[in-house]
Amino acid sequence: MSSDATGIFINETHTSAAIWQYRVEKMLLEGKTQYQTYQIANVPRFGKSLFLDYNIQTSLLDEYIFHECMSQPAMTLHPDPKRVVVCGGGEGATLREALFHNTVTEAAMIDIDEELVDMVKVHMPEWHQGAFEDPRTTLLHEDARGWLVREKGNNWDVILSDLPNPHEDGPGQMLFTKEYFQICFDALGDDGVLALQAGSASENYPACMVSCIKTLQEVFPHVAGYYGMVNTFFQPWGFVLASKKHDPLALTREEIEARHAARGVKTKYYTGRFHQACFTLPEYLEKAIDEQGRILTDAEPFVWDA
């Protein structure tokens, strides 16, 4: 693809049943890192968008929906989040959302792809909004799971696991297992909260999300699935919140609004009014937990092979 090409499409294979096409109005940048290919393109109605390995990751249209869901429920649930870990999250927007909480004194972001993050710093400022330069931020480029193993007993308050889906033959498979979730548990303090993106929350392909819910229930006492309507993905997108002490379903509108006001947080999607809506799963997901959910392990991980 040349940078001045028009009338081109990026095709994303969703499942064996469907391929989605995104029309490229203008190709802004493309390249390849050690780990993946990338394109930044203007897509009609979506605006500037990032594709990794020809799969759309985020667009200016509604990146805030994904990234608020990725960060804000966990950050808000914790009564005083000071020390936060972001695993993955290359665009810097998950980090951005966490740093909105004025309680935060330390934020570690671990993303293995240094070349991609360096590109994002320059070409996607709308996402990170200076979060990488925030004095509270420490940016590391290594395997997130290996880093977390060394953090056992270090009493982090919140871990935001914004990692790639567990595709076939991909390293992401080991970031959605009981063993990985136990590593996260061991790195968290007594009030610790974990949130992760868990793939599609559609009726077509809920197996990854519901398996994450079922697996986290083996490790954490409080586990709740929730979802955001991400138009860029053409489907509802699933997340899971897991907590050592605090039940996300017990969080009231008044408490959420009070915490956001006290911490200087302003959101556009995840609000006190909308909290219960995010965490109210439709019947097909409740049914899928029983029928398609399974305990994911290093020996038998989830493989996204639709």
C-alpha positions, 0 to 999 in steps of 0.5 A: 500500500502506498501512502497516497493510495485511495480506494483501498480497503483493509480486510479483517477476518472476524470469524469464518462467517464474516470479513469486515472491510474498512475503507482507507481514505488516506494512509497516514503511516505503515510499517513493521516492528519486530512483533507486528505490522501496523497501519495508521489510516483515516477511515471515513466516519471512524477518523484516524485508526490504528490497525495491527496485523490488519486488525483494527485496534482503535479509532478516534470515533470511540476510543474513549469507550474502550479505554474508559471501560479498560481503566475506569471501573477498576480505578473507581472500585479501588478506594484509594488507587496509588500504584497502578500497572498497565500491561500492554496498552501500547497506545497509552490511552489506558495509562491516560485514563488511569492517570486521570485519578489524582490519587495515583503516585506511580504508574508502570506500563509494560509493553513488549513492543518498544518500536510500536510505542515509540511510533505511537508517541509521535503519531497518536498523541490524541490517544496518550495525551502526554501520559508517557511523559507524566512524571508518575509513569515508568515505561518498560519494554518486556514480557508483562507476565515475566515482570509481574512474577517478579512483583509478587508481594509488591502490593500494587493497587490496580492492574489493567491487563490490556493485552492482545487476544489469545490468537492461535500461535500467539504469545497472548494465550498465556495472558488469559490463564489461571496461572497468569491471573494468580500471578496478578493476584500475588502482585496486588495488595489486600485491596487489589483490583484487576481488570482485563479486556476479554474479547467479544461480548457478542452472541456470535463469539462469547467463549473467550470472555465467559472463560475468563470470567469462569477462570478468574472466579477460581482465583479472586473472590469478586468477579464481574463481567461487563461490556462496552458498545465499541462501534469500531469493532462492530460489536459489544466488547467484553471486560472482566473485573476481579477484586480481592475485597470490593464487590463492583456490583455493590458500588452505587451511583452516588459513590462513583460520582463522589469518587470521580469528583474527589479525584478530578475524573471526568468520563464520557461513557463509564459514569455513575449513572451507567455503571449498573448498565455496563455490569448487567450482562444479557441473558445470552452471556449468562447462558454462555458462562455455563455452556461455553465457559471453561477454566483456562490453564497454561496447559489448555489455554484459550485459542481464538480460532473462529 
